Amino acid sequence: MADCLADIQKEPRFWQRLITFAGYDLGKVDGIIGVKTRAAAAKWAEEAAAIKAEVGEFDERSERNIDTLLPETQRVARRWLKLAKPVAEQSGLDIRIICGTRTYNEQTALYNQKPKVTNARAG
């Protein structure tokens, strides 16, 4: 299975922007994965692990996609999924989170797809 967060980290400038948007200080967004970026990424991972422990864990696909969300959004997604799953199960349904944060390359590929599936350009 693909690791969605690892795919995001393959685009260093995008990863740095995401970390910065999450509120972690990494200094300059320069596309170079240095000490500050690694430290900020470690804080992201630590916060994500704490949220997972607090709210709960789900199926593998949902987990891969939740991992790509900003930590505070991870909390909201996990809380929603925790509430929605039992309701859906009463009707014989299963709920999963099937997409998370998309890289610019992933969004561009969707934007260029035929037939058209989105009007949103990357970035």
MORARA-V369719 format. One record per helix or strand of 2 or more residues. SS is the DSSP state (H for helix, E for strand). FROM is the first residue (numbers start at 1). LEN is the number of residues. If there is no record, write none. Layout:
SS;FROM;LEN  SS;FROM;LEN
//
This chain:
H;4;6  H;12;10  H;35;21  H;60;7  H;71;20  H;104;9
//
